[in-house]
Amino acid sequence: MKKALTLILVNLVLLSCSEKKPTVDSQVLKDADIAPEEKIIGVKEVFDEVGVREITEAKIKGYFEMALGELAKITVREERKATLQQFAEELMKRNR
């Protein structure tokens, strides 16, 4: 989870406009006087503005397709790969 969060935060910093960076860095993430619920709302707003969700979902889809491509290269009977492929597809359906 930490790597995914890091990727999301890196995308946020790279994509956000300069006036949004201080809002996320100092006012939202570092300010102990702001309630956690308000921090979450503030970060989500910036995420939505810069399109982090779409970028992250595209990355996930790309890795998923790459993994299925690697699974297809394995030389075993298709029945033996079916359970793993079904599991991977179920993982992709969660949290939507």
N, C-alpha and C positions, 0 to 999 in steps of 0.2 A: 504494500500500500504506500510506503514511503516513496518509492521510485515514481509511482503514478502521481502522487501529490507533487513531487518535485517537478515532473514534466509539466503538470498543469500550471504551477507557479512560474516556471520559466516561460511558458507560452504567454502567460498573463503579462509578465514584465516586458517581454519583447513586443507584444502587440498593443499594449495600452499606450495611449497618448501621454505625453510628458506631464500634463496636469493631473492625470489619474494616478501616476506612479506614487507621488507623495501621499495621496489619499489612502492608497492601499498600504504602503510601507509604514508611515508614521501614525496616521489617524486611526487606521483600522487594526493592523496587525500588532503594533507595539504599544498602543495606548491602554494602560491598565484600567483607566477610568471608564472605558467603553465596555458595556455588557457584552458577553460572548454572543448573545442573540443578535445584537446590533452589528457586531463584527461580521458574523455570517451573512447577514443581509447585505452589508456594504460590499463584501468581497463578491458575493453572487451577482450583484448589480454590475460590477466592473467586468466579471467573467462574461456576463450576457452581452455587455456593450462591445467587447472586443472579439466575441465569437470563440471563446476557449472551448466550449462544449463541442462545437462542430469540428474543430481541429482535433480535439482529443478523440472523438468518435471516429474520425477518419483514420487516425493512427491505429486505434484498436482494430478497426476493420482491416486495415492493411496487414497488421501482424497476424490476425486471424486467417486471412487468405494465404499468407505466406506459410503459416503453420499447416494448413490443410494441404498446401502444395507439397510440403515436406512429407507429410503423412502419406500422400499418394505415391511418393517415390519409394516407400518401403516395400520390399518384395516379400510380402506374405499374402495369404488369401484375404480377400476383401472382407469376409465374415469376421476375421480376427481384428480388423481395423474398425469395423462398424460401431462397436461400443464406444471406442475412443472418439470417433467422429461425432456420434450422437451426444456424448458428454460435452464436447467442445461446442456444439450447436446450442445445447441447453444453457451453457455458461453465457453465450452471447445474448440469449433472450432475457437474462435476469436484469434487474435494476432498470427496467425501461418503463 
